[in-house]
């Protein structure tokens, strides 16, 4: 049984990855290190804490090198999977420093301690946003990095650090870059859960600019399957893009959600575009597909499942919506309350 340190496992993708591994009885023991910032929710995985043979939760910061070192040694960690990151572009525009701390300095701490421990693999979870925008075609893994936001720049920096540790110290590193994820447990500051929640309350759906910006949408469980494939079959020192090749304009996504929920398109409200808003992201994922992976859930099916999950798990949503800090953030950002 391999022993994994999963950082940021109480966040959106980390939660889904851990649930995917455990629910399928795969031969991995998971230590989940999470700082439990605003977007990390321990309750997402609380039912697994009673089974100490497969899962352990540790509350802590990846910037704490002593804590990271003790976990790696005491838990005999074989593999690090780094999900821990500040990820919200809008927050990075209003305040970049937390992104530099966690995404860059935090990754460096993990890399250094991984090197000292001698782990078998360091899997760095990144994003398609490091490439910037592309009008035509699709980014391959060899494309130049042109990040537009402080968030994307911080992730590009952490990728470069990881590659530097591979080339300089021979640390076994693999980097993955996925397109926009959606699905269960996504914190409602991101586009799709915001649309679902506001539609449920018959509130306006804020759309940046003219809504024509395009994103490639990937169902989170398909992302998790890709990560497992790369974990088991990927080549050290390589970068792997993970995308669905399903592109949707933001406006189209909002309309689809309204249609599923039986709401009027009159709820759509166009607002001032954000600074440096990339027009289109698109990935060439053939390298990952060559390992035997391909997405299973198309966007129309996945978004329906996602809407149903949020509506069935409204207590989970309400805990966040009723938090004062969340209300304050949303009101400052959109000049109105979330609900």
N, C-alpha and C positions, 0 to 999 in steps of 0.2 A: 504494500500500500504506500503510494507516494504521499508526502506530507506537504501541503500547500499553505503558504502565507498569502492570503487575499487581502489587499489593502483597499479601504473604501468599500467594503462589502455590504454596508448598509445603505448605500446609494442605489440609484435606479438599476444600472446595468450589473453592478456587483451583486445586488440582491437576486436578480434573475439568474445570474451565473451560478451562484451558490445553490439556489433552489433547484436548478437544472441538474447539477452534479449530484446532490443528495437524493433527489426524488428518483433518480435512475440507478441508485445503489452502485455508483461507480467507485472504483478502488482508490479513493482519495480521502485523506483526513484534512480538514480545513480549519486553519486558524484565521479568524476574521479580525483584522485590526482596523478600527474605525474611530475617528475623533468625535463622531456624532455632532457634526455641525448642523446647521438648519436643515440641510437636505438629507441627512443620514438618520434613518429610523430603525432603532434596534428591534422594534416590534415586527418589522418585516420578516425576521428570521427567528423570533423568540421561541417557536415550537421546537426548534432543533437544539436548543441549549440543554435540554434534559438528556440528550444523547452524547455523552462526552467521548464516545468512541469514534465519532465522525465529525464533530464540530465543536469549536471553542471560540467564544467571543472575548476580545480584549479591547477595552476602550483606551485609546491613546492616539498620539500624533506621530505621523511618519517623520516629522522633524526631530523627534526624540531619539537620537542615535543609540543611547543606552537601552532604551526599551526595545527598539528594533533588534539590536544585537542579542539581547537576552531571549527574545522570542525565537530568533533563528537558531540559537544554540540549545536552549532548553527544550524547544519543541522539535528539534532535529529536522528543520525545514529543508526540503529538497528543491522546491520551486517557489518563486515569488511571482505573483500576478498583480500588477499595480494598476488598480482602478482609481485609486485615491486622487482626486483632483477637484479644483474649483472649475465649473464647466459653463456657467451661464454668461453668454456674451454680453448681455445688457449690464449685468453686474460688473463685468470687467471694464466696461466703458466708463462707468461711474466711479470705479475704484479698482485699479489694477494690482495694487500691492499684495493682497491676499493670494492672487493668482501666481505671482512670482514666487512667493514663499512656498506654497504647497506644491505647485506644478513643477517648479524648477529646483528650488533648494530641497524640497521634500524628496523628489526623485533622486537627487544626488546623494542624499543620506542613504536611501535604500540601495542604490548602486554600490556605494562604498561598503556598506555592511554585507551586501551580497558577495562582494569580492573577498572580503575578509573571511566570510563563512565558507566560501567555495560552493555555492549552490549549483545545481545542475542546469537551471534555466531561469532567466529573468524575462518575463513576458510583460512588455510595456504597452498598455492600452492607450492608443492615441485616437486621432480624429481626422476626417477628410478636410477639416477646416485649415489644416496646416498648409495645404496647397493653394489656398485662396480660391478665387472665382475662375470659371472657365466658360467661355461662350459656346464653343463647339468641341466635340470629342470628349474623351474621358482621361482623367489623370491615371498614369501608371505609377508604379512605386519609384521610378527613377525621375519623376518630375521635380522641378525646382520648387522649393518651399517659398510661398509668398503670402504669409499670414496677414490678414487685414485687421483683426481685432487684438487687443491685449491678451484675451483668452487664447486665441489661435497662436499668437507669438509665444506664449508661455509653453504651450504644448509642443510647438516646433523646437523650442529650446530643450525641453526634456528629451525629445527624440534624439536630438543631436548629442546630448550628454550620454544617452544610452549607447549610441553607436560609437562614441569616443571610448567608452569603457570596453566595448567589444574589440575595437581596433588596437587600443593601447595596452589593455590588460588581459585580453582574451576572455573577458567575462561573457558567458554564453547568453546573448541577448537576442530576442526576437521582438519586432515592433509590429503592431496591428493598427490599421487606420480604417475605421468604419464610417459609413455614411450615417445620416440622421436616424437615430433609434426612436421607436415608439413602442408602447405596450404597458404592461402592468407595473405599478409602483413608481411611476415617474412623478417626481415632485412637480406640483402645479404652478411652476413659473415658466415652464417650457410650453411651446406653442400648442401642441395637441391637447394636453390636459387643461390648459387655460380655455381653449375653445369649448371643450366638453362641459366644463364646470359653468362657464358663463352662459352657455346655451341652456343648460338645465334651469338656471335662474332667470331666463329670458333677459339677460343683460347683453349689452352690445359686445360684439366680438371684434377686438382691436386688431386691425391688419395694417402692417407697415406699408407706406407708399401706395402703389397701385395693386399690390398683392400678386405681382407677376414673378417674383423671385422664385426660383425652382430649387427643390431639394430632392435628393434621392433617399427614399424612406425604406428603412430596414426594420422588420419586426424583431423585437429584442431577443426572442427565443432563437430565431435564425442566427442572430449574432452570437449567442452563447454556443450554438452548435459549431459555428465556424471557429470560435476560440478553442473549443475542445479539439477540433480537427487539427488546428495549428499546433496546439500544445503537444499532441501525440505524433504529428507527422511533419511539422514545420522544420525548416533548416535554420540552424543558428546563424546569426549575422544578417538575416534577411528581414525585409519588410513585406507585409501582406495587406493588401486592400480588401475590405469586406463591404460589398454593396449589393443592392438588389436589382439595379438597373431599371427601377421603377421611379420615374421622375414626375413630380406633381408640383404645380404652382401653389403657393400658399393660399391663394383665393380658392382654388379648386378643393383643397383640403378642407377649408372652412365650410364650403358649400356641401361637401360630402357628409361632414359631421352633422350639419343642420338637417340634411335629408334623412340620415339614419335616426336622428332624435325627433323627427317630425316637427321641426322648427322652421320659422320663416327666414328667408335670406335677408329680410329687412333688418335683421339684427347685426349684419356686417357693418362695421364702422372703420373707414380708412383714417389712419393717423399719420402724423409726420414720420418720415422714414428715419431709421437710426443711422448714425454716422458709420461710414465704411461698410455698409450693408452689401455683402457679396450677392451677386445676381444668381449664380448657378453653381452647384456642386455636382460632380459626376465622377464616378470611379470605374476604372477597369479592374475587375476582380478576378480575371482569368487565372492569375497565379494561385489564388486560394481555391478556385474551382478545380484546378489541376490536382489538388490534394484529395479530391473526392467530395467536396462540399458544394451545395447549392441551396439557395433559399427555398423554403417550402410554402411560406404563407404570402400570398399576394396582398397588395395594399388594401384593396376593398374588403377582403376577408379579415385582415388583421385589424383594420380600424374599427370594424364592427365588433370584434372581440374586445377591443380596448374600451370602446364606449360602454359595452355591457359590463365589463369588469368595474369601471369607475361607478357606474350606477348601482351595482350590487354591493360595492364596498364603500358606501357613502360615509360610514363612520370613520374610515381611514382618511377620507377627504376632509371631513368636518374638523378633525383634530388639527389639521394644518390650517384650514381656512379661519378657524377661531383663534389662532395664535396671533397675538398683538403684533409681533415683529413682521409676520407675513402680511397682515393687513396694512401696516405702515409702508412696507416695501411696495406693495401693489398700488397703493394710493399715490405714493411719490412718483411711481413710474408712469402710471396711466391717468393721473389726476382724478381718480375715482376709486371707490372701494371695490374690492373683488366681487363681493356678493351684497 
